[in-house]
Amino acid sequence: MAHKYSFVNCVFGEQFRLLLIILVSLMLLVFGMYSQKINIAKQNLFLEDLTDCISGNSACPDGLVTVLAQIKLANQKNFIINIRTKTGARWEDLYERNIDITVISNSHQLSKGQTIALQGHFASSNTIILKNYETEGAWIREIKYGISLLALIWTGVIWIQTFSFSFRKLIFVQKRKF
């Protein structure tokens, strides 16, 4: 039989369950915040480099780049875009409207005003050779948020109907057996 304060009892036992849940939650929160901070810093650096590239102040990135863009004008062989170079909440302020970028492609079915994510290589500071693209309607993000919120609410309702919190034991207990 294991000792009362052995590692197995501390980690898997009833006595320290709340402490373990709090510690694991805090660790996940700290790792998530750190990852978010690093990714935001990398994205901001990329957007600064991209802004310098399309304004002609520095060399463009070598290799394949992925950018968000809004189509300004489209015809059969190429289209003109405004690249997203800013972050923020106001959708209309995110794109570099003063600088037009020509995208050369073999074929596409795009129209003016669409928002796309495109992959390609910079031929010059104002020309991209298209490799691949993906369109996304403006309403898709709102639909994704709605579905996530609905799933979160549904999970909360099921949790409340199934469990109750015991303040004496400091754990959640099942209300009824199924």
C-alpha positions as CSV (number, residue, x, y, z in Angstrom):
1,M,0.0,0.0,0.0
2,A,1.3,3.4,-0.9
3,H,2.1,6.1,1.6
4,K,-0.6,8.8,2.2
5,Y,1.6,11.5,0.7
6,S,3.3,9.4,-2.1
7,F,3.5,10.8,-5.6
8,V,0.8,8.6,-6.9
9,N,-1.7,9.6,-4.2
10,C,-0.8,13.3,-4.5
11,V,-1.4,13.3,-8.3
12,F,-4.3,10.9,-8.6
13,G,-5.8,11.0,-5.2
14,E,-8.9,12.9,-4.1
15,Q,-7.1,15.1,-1.5
16,F,-5.1,17.3,-3.9
17,R,-7.5,17.2,-6.9
18,L,-8.5,20.9,-6.7
19,L,-4.8,22.0,-6.4
20,L,-3.9,19.8,-9.4
21,I,-6.7,21.3,-11.5
22,I,-5.7,24.8,-10.6
23,L,-2.0,24.2,-11.3
24,V,-2.6,22.5,-14.7
25,S,-5.0,25.4,-15.6
26,L,-2.4,28.0,-14.7
27,M,0.3,26.2,-16.7
28,L,-2.0,26.0,-19.8
29,L,-2.8,29.7,-19.4
30,V,0.8,30.8,-19.1
31,F,1.9,28.6,-22.0
32,G,-1.0,30.0,-24.1
33,M,-0.2,33.6,-23.3
34,Y,3.5,33.1,-24.1
35,S,2.7,31.4,-27.4
36,Q,0.3,34.2,-28.3
37,K,2.9,36.9,-27.5
38,I,5.6,35.2,-29.6
39,N,3.2,34.7,-32.6
40,I,2.0,38.3,-32.4
41,A,5.6,39.5,-32.4
42,K,6.5,37.3,-35.4
43,Q,3.4,38.5,-37.3
44,N,4.1,42.2,-36.6
45,L,7.7,41.7,-37.8
46,F,6.5,40.0,-41.0
47,L,3.9,42.8,-41.7
48,E,6.6,45.5,-41.2
49,D,8.9,43.6,-43.7
50,L,6.0,43.3,-46.1
51,T,5.1,47.0,-45.8
52,D,8.8,47.9,-46.5
53,C,8.8,45.5,-49.5
54,I,5.7,46.8,-51.2
55,S,6.7,50.4,-50.6
56,G,10.1,49.8,-52.2
57,N,12.2,50.5,-49.0
58,S,13.7,47.0,-48.7
59,A,14.1,43.7,-50.6
60,C,11.1,41.5,-50.8
61,P,11.1,38.1,-49.0
62,D,12.6,35.2,-51.0
63,G,10.6,32.1,-51.3
64,L,6.9,31.4,-50.9
65,V,4.9,34.0,-48.9
66,T,1.3,33.9,-47.8
67,V,-0.6,37.2,-47.6
68,L,-4.2,38.3,-47.1
69,A,-5.4,40.6,-49.8
70,Q,-8.5,42.3,-51.2
71,I,-9.1,42.3,-54.9
72,K,-9.3,45.8,-56.5
73,L,-9.6,44.8,-60.2
74,A,-9.6,41.4,-61.9
75,N,-9.3,40.2,-65.5
76,Q,-8.5,36.8,-67.2
77,K,-4.7,36.6,-66.7
78,N,-4.0,38.8,-63.7
79,F,-5.7,40.9,-61.0
80,I,-4.7,43.8,-58.8
81,I,-4.9,43.6,-55.0
82,N,-4.4,45.6,-51.9
83,I,-2.3,43.6,-49.3
84,R,-3.3,43.5,-45.7
85,T,-0.4,45.1,-43.8
86,K,-2.0,46.1,-40.5
87,T,-3.8,44.5,-37.6
88,G,-6.8,45.8,-35.8
89,A,-10.6,45.7,-35.5
90,R,-11.6,48.1,-38.3
91,W,-11.8,45.9,-41.4
92,E,-11.5,48.8,-43.8
93,D,-8.3,50.1,-42.3
94,L,-6.3,46.9,-42.5
95,Y,-5.2,47.1,-46.2
96,E,-2.5,49.2,-47.9
97,R,-4.9,51.1,-50.2
98,N,-2.2,53.4,-51.7
99,I,-0.1,50.6,-53.3
100,D,-1.5,48.3,-56.0
101,I,0.1,44.9,-56.4
102,T,-0.3,43.0,-59.6
103,V,-0.8,39.2,-59.3
104,I,0.0,37.1,-62.3
105,S,-1.9,33.8,-62.6
106,N,-2.8,31.3,-65.2
107,S,-6.5,31.1,-64.4
108,H,-8.8,32.2,-61.6
109,Q,-12.4,32.9,-60.9
110,L,-12.1,36.0,-58.7
111,S,-14.1,39.2,-58.8
112,K,-13.6,42.7,-57.4
113,G,-14.0,43.1,-53.6
114,Q,-13.3,39.5,-52.6
115,T,-10.9,38.8,-49.8
116,I,-8.4,36.1,-50.4
117,A,-5.4,34.4,-48.9
118,L,-2.8,33.9,-51.6
119,Q,0.5,32.1,-51.8
120,G,3.1,33.2,-54.3
121,H,6.5,34.6,-55.0
122,F,7.5,38.2,-55.3
123,A,8.7,38.9,-58.9
124,S,9.2,42.6,-57.9
125,S,8.0,44.9,-55.1
126,N,4.7,45.3,-57.0
127,T,4.2,41.9,-58.7
128,I,3.4,38.5,-57.2
129,I,3.4,35.3,-59.2
130,L,0.4,33.3,-57.9
131,K,0.9,29.7,-56.8
132,N,-2.4,29.1,-54.9
133,Y,-5.3,31.0,-53.4
134,E,-8.2,30.5,-51.1
135,T,-11.3,32.7,-50.9
136,E,-13.3,33.4,-47.7
137,G,-16.6,35.2,-47.5
138,A,-16.9,38.0,-45.0
139,W,-19.6,36.0,-43.2
140,I,-17.6,32.8,-42.6
141,R,-15.8,34.2,-39.5
142,E,-19.1,35.2,-37.9
143,I,-20.5,31.7,-38.5
144,K,-17.5,30.1,-36.9
145,Y,-17.8,32.3,-33.9
146,G,-21.5,31.5,-33.6
147,I,-20.9,27.8,-33.8
148,S,-18.2,27.9,-31.2
149,L,-20.4,30.0,-28.9
150,L,-23.3,27.6,-29.3
151,A,-21.0,24.6,-28.5
152,L,-19.7,26.4,-25.4
153,I,-23.3,27.2,-24.1
154,W,-24.4,23.6,-24.8
155,T,-21.5,22.2,-22.9
156,G,-22.3,24.5,-20.0
157,V,-25.9,23.4,-19.9
158,I,-25.0,19.7,-19.9
159,W,-22.3,20.3,-17.2
160,I,-24.8,22.2,-15.0
161,Q,-27.4,19.5,-15.4
162,T,-25.0,16.6,-14.7
163,F,-22.7,17.9,-11.9
164,S,-22.9,20.0,-8.8
165,F,-20.1,21.5,-6.7
166,S,-19.5,20.1,-3.2
167,F,-18.1,22.9,-1.0
168,R,-17.4,20.4,1.7
169,K,-15.1,18.2,-0.5
170,L,-14.2,21.0,-3.0
171,I,-15.0,18.8,-6.0
172,F,-17.7,18.4,-8.6
173,V,-20.0,15.5,-7.9
174,Q,-22.5,13.8,-10.2
175,K,-26.1,14.6,-9.5
176,R,-27.6,11.4,-10.7
177,K,-26.3,8.1,-12.0
178,F,-27.0,7.2,-15.6
